[in-house]
Amino acid sequence: MSERNDGGPTLRDLFAGLAMMGDWAAQNAHTGEISNKVSAEDLEGRAAVYYRQADAMLAAREGA
């Protein structure tokens, strides 16, 4: 189950956060880096990708 009733983070939120942390940790001069000048639209796009990854992880978990 990925939703909580107490307003705290869900398993989906946790998975998305872990995907974000992995992406950010892997950044370097060769793979590209997020600068402080990145647009809000770019950040929202990345966040959407992390939640898509979280959704895929939850779907895989259901199928396991």
Secondary structure as the mmCIF struct_conf table of DSSP 4:
data_model
#
loop_
_struct_conf.conf_type_id
_struct_conf.id
_struct_conf.beg_label_comp_id
_struct_conf.beg_label_asym_id
_struct_conf.beg_label_seq_id
_struct_conf.end_label_comp_id
_struct_conf.end_label_asym_id
_struct_conf.end_label_seq_id
BEND BEND1 ASN A 5 GLY A 8
HELX_RH_AL_P HELX_RH_AL_P1 LEU A 11 ALA A 25
TURN_TY1_P TURN_TY1_P1 ALA A 26 ALA A 26
STRN STRN1 ASN A 28 ASN A 28
TURN_TY1_P TURN_TY1_P2 ALA A 29 THR A 31
STRN STRN2 GLY A 32 GLY A 32
TURN_TY1_P TURN_TY1_P3 ASN A 36 LYS A 37
HELX_RH_AL_P HELX_RH_AL_P2 ALA A 40 GLY A 63
#
